């Protein structure tokens, strides 16, 4: 039954997403701190890892994990459904070209940002705490953002950066690379691919995701961590953030 198949896909995607968060969270914490830490605080990724474990303990690498874990089912469900419907909008035929895949992926990314934005914002603000006595728990961060800034400037801070500037190229890149890799393997091994080929295709998609969006991810993290929300139009504060980053650290 199509309904059961969809439910199974969503459940499997949510479980896989939770596993991804648990495995990747330490590296994500290192990445985020590299993006947002004050200049001179760390010497590089390995120093971030060493200092975090030494000063805050091993489990500090998992700061902010609750936010994506709580939101992973909704985020994955929305992404899955958006991608399926986007493909139908882009083409009535089941076999899409890579250009059409990229377009559908970008559309799905834009829709996905509705849930991904608050999940990312809470995660970043948790990761931007360095073990001080004043560090807050997730529920306190959420209450503070809602109380001080409300929904648009608090909970959804960075939405336009996540939507327009990151998720669209990120998922266009992800799905295009995934499909290209998968189709390449299928031309050699047939439609039913071995697990290693699917894993390789997923890895290729993940690499393309970050190559397409990493500079914009830096901007997103900085915008979401700031004490006050950005002012002006989205393209204006994105441009201002780019200028500040280049002035502080170069390209």
Steps between C-alpha positions, in 0.01 A plus 500: 500500500636846407393644836693240700800542272502875566466448876785250493718745306426780746571281803821368344605854411437620853699214655782559253490872574523437873799271444661768285457758776645273768802402290566842350425733793858516636633604160212743460590662833860540386379646170263745663756619754751553221242726335387702800782506759669836568818551301802347675299274729600185310791413274307262278255207497725265700554771761123551524458127555777484762394811691133403500569155644761627748301795635140384464518123482438253218124544496540872426555383142132405504376846599189599309423143394154505660375759252566299180400174669162644599450652156645227279171318436324818392795629296552171317128453438468851358812457284385163369148618417627827349746320275235254378253776418769724353597228253136473392484877448825509304413210268206263443745223407656271762856524362623857549813648348774612737402863439143418599627310805698808603192721464281261701770471766525877531123529535500232770781683679301821506202322655721311744641822646165573667584236762878488458542868589386485866667160549831645376464821697452325836783259422744779414416697813564194715831429326605862549520451878846410630442346842445814709283498811248713310448243223133436431302185431307461177165583658646819648645603164162440336313699767747787478483529121120493508474749787756748368446483125181308424444262212644673192810663650555237767389146423531546122817709505712426197205360304581685180867406522403136552236506225630716219872489561567149627229236464419565133854447361575240769218264405532574130859381535413207725229344284687562174819337625306213660307427180809534280693255716207260527434500126868443431496192724170379349650509151752241621317299767136530398201657675541311829819651638711345776503680833853632454397671174206672671727606788752639252226690317376644829853603593543667162178690558617608846828632362313694232264638767785663690699608195186680378418672826785517751585872469131577543488270802768717663282808448193317633676394820628850571161661436320251726747539786496881519348659810270715287323408175635635169352817357418592143407279208638143491745573217623805688588325825641199310726739309597677823585169663717401203689829529556450873622143452749604231619796711554278806642183347527534122339264251 
